Amino acid sequence: MLKIILLVFLFTSFSTLACNEKNPPIADFIKSDRFKITGPFDVQTLEERNMIENRTTGNVVPFGYANELWVKFKSQIKDGDQIYFFINSEPGFYQNGHFLVRNGCTIDMFNGSIS
């Protein structure tokens, strides 16, 4: 009986993670001419590379002023998730940041720069 319950739970969990309009596949971004995708990266590497002083507090923390948003973003990470860095550029527009990817689907985005 326990095996059946576990199978039902696993099937239900994976079926709700299907990519959709809100959570498109990372492959769509990789194939796009507008996006440059690199990664995956682990949390430790990203935090080490993005230590920034918050001049208001004097603290040096990952992603500086955006640290609180970073902490919220990384709190969603589960085993097997991946983080990719992206650059989205086209004439007159630039954006970069990170995608949180689960089972090939983008489940959240942490914005970096937008101009």
Residue pairs with C-beta under 8 A, 6 or more apart in sequence:
14 103
17 102
17 103
17 105
18 105
19 25
19 104
19 105
19 106
20 105
23 105
23 106
23 107
24 105
24 106
25 104
25 105
25 106
26 37
26 84
26 99
26 101
26 104
26 105
26 106
27 104
29 35
29 37
29 86
29 99
29 106
30 37
34 88
34 89
34 90
35 86
35 87
35 88
36 86
36 87
36 89
37 84
37 85
37 86
37 99
38 84
38 85
38 86
39 82
39 83
39 84
39 85
40 82
40 83
40 84
40 101
41 83
41 84
41 85
41 98
42 83
43 74
43 77
43 83
46 62
46 83
46 98
47 62
47 63
50 62
50 63
50 64
51 60
51 61
51 62
52 60
52 61
52 62
52 63
52 64
52 65
53 59
53 60
53 64
54 60
54 61
54 64
54 65
54 67
56 65
61 67
62 70
63 69
63 70
66 110
69 110
70 110
73 98
73 100
73 108
73 110
76 100
76 107
76 108
77 83
77 100
78 102
80 102
80 103
81 100
81 101
81 102
81 107
82 100
82 101
82 102
83 98
83 99
83 100
83 101
84 98
84 99
84 101
85 96
85 97
85 98
86 95
86 96
86 97
86 98
86 99
87 94
87 95
87 96
88 94
88 95
88 96
89 95
93 115
94 113
94 114
94 115
95 111
95 112
95 113
95 114
95 115
96 111
96 112
96 113
97 109
97 110
97 111
97 112
97 113
98 109
98 110
98 112
99 106
99 108
99 109
100 106
100 107
100 108
100 109
100 110
101 107
